[in-house]
Amino acid sequence: LDARAQAKPIATHKPMTESNLEAVRYAVQEGFIINLSSNDESHADELLQYGLPVVTVLPYNVGKKGLKTPGGTRIIVCPAETSNKVNCKTCGLCADANRGYVIGFRAHGNRKKLIGGADKRRQLPLFQA
């Protein structure tokens, strides 16, 4: 089994203040994968500037191919959401700190439609600054 798939990555939605950024960089350097969690594709571009792994929320009904941030970075929809043959334990894409893409997670639950359609975005109130 790939070592990535055995890692237990987490995500943070904390603002990247100087001290938070230092702590996340140190953790990632030591092998503890912390993904920066973005509100949408534009926010993902902002977070990518830190050189750390980034994940984003996507509309629940978005397709799985051809997704990019406004800055041109590819977005891969979480494979565990798109295949019955893949799960977090067998995948590990979000546990790769040195990737050149953003992992997207489709909105789910009873508030999933608050994210909007593929062509219309709204932030979840939970994530508004």
VOVODO-166504 format. One line per field, with one value per residue (C-alpha): residue in one letter; x, y, z. Coordinates in steps of 0.2 Angstrom, whole numbers, plus 5000, padded with zeros to 4 digits. Last residue first. Layout:
REM VOVODO-166504
code = c(A:...) .
X = c(X:...) .
Y = c(Y:...) .
Z = c(Z:...) .
***
This chain:
REM VOVODO-166504
code = c(A:Q:F:L:P:L:Q:R:R:K:D:A:G:G:I:L:K:K:R:N:G:H:A:R:F:G:I:V:Y:G:R:N:A:D:A:C:L:G:C:T:K:C:N:V:K:N:S:T:E:A:P:C:V:I:I:R:T:G:G:P:T:K:L:G:K:K:G:V:N:Y:P:L:V:T:V:V:P:L:G:Y:Q:L:L:E:D:A:H:S:E:D:N:S:S:L:N:I:I:F:G:E:Q:V:A:Y:R:V:A:E:L:N:S:E:T:M:P:K:H:T:A:I:P:K:A:Q:A:R:A:D:L) .
X = c(4925:4912:4914:4899:4888:4892:4899:4889:4894:4885:4891:4892:4877:4876:4885:4869:4863:4873:4864:4856:4872:4885:4896:4908:4926:4939:4958:4969:4983:5002:5005:5019:5009:5002:4989:4975:4979:4978:4968:4966:4962:4951:4940:4941:4931:4914:4921:4917:4917:4932:4941:4940:4937:4953:4955:4969:4977:4973:4972:4953:4954:4952:4939:4940:4933:4923:4906:4899:4882:4886:4895:4913:4923:4941:4957:4975:4992:5005:5015:5009:5002:4990:4979:4974:4971:4960:4950:4946:4941:4929:4929:4946:4954:4972:4978:4988:4999:5009:5026:5038:5039:5019:5019:5032:5023:5007:5015:5023:5007:4997:5010:5011:4992:4985:4966:4960:4951:4962:4962:4968:4978:4979:4994:4991:4986:5002:5013:5006:5000) .
Y = c(5178:5167:5149:5144:5155:5144:5154:5156:5152:5151:5142:5124:5127:5134:5131:5133:5118:5107:5112:5096:5086:5086:5099:5090:5089:5096:5092:5105:5101:5101:5089:5090:5088:5071:5066:5073:5060:5046:5033:5016:5021:5036:5025:5020:5006:5014:5029:5047:5053:5042:5050:5067:5079:5084:5103:5108:5125:5138:5154:5154:5137:5122:5108:5098:5082:5077:5086:5098:5093:5096:5112:5112:5114:5116:5107:5115:5108:5121:5132:5148:5155:5141:5149:5163:5151:5141:5156:5158:5140:5140:5142:5135:5122:5122:5104:5098:5083:5078:5073:5084:5097:5097:5101:5115:5123:5122:5130:5144:5148:5149:5161:5172:5172:5160:5161:5144:5133:5118:5102:5085:5071:5054:5045:5027:5031:5042:5027:5017:5000) .
Z = c(5035:5027:5029:5040:5029:5015:5001:4985:4968:4951:4936:4943:4953:4970:4987:4996:4987:4999:5015:5018:5016:5003:4994:4982:4988:4976:4978:4971:4959:4958:4972:4985:5001:4995:5008:4998:4984:4997:4987:4995:5013:5007:4996:4978:4969:4970:4961:4960:4978:4983:4969:4976:4962:4954:4952:4939:4942:4929:4939:4938:4946:4935:4932:4916:4922:4938:4934:4947:4955:4973:4970:4975:4991:4990:4995:4995:4998:5003:4992:5001:4984:4983:4996:4985:4970:4981:4986:4968:4966:4981:5000:5003:5015:5017:5018:5033:5030:5045:5037:5047:5033:5033:5052:5050:5036:5045:5061:5051:5042:5058:5065:5050:5048:5036:5042:5049:5037:5041:5033:5039:5031:5039:5030:5025:5007:5005:5011:4995:5000) .
***
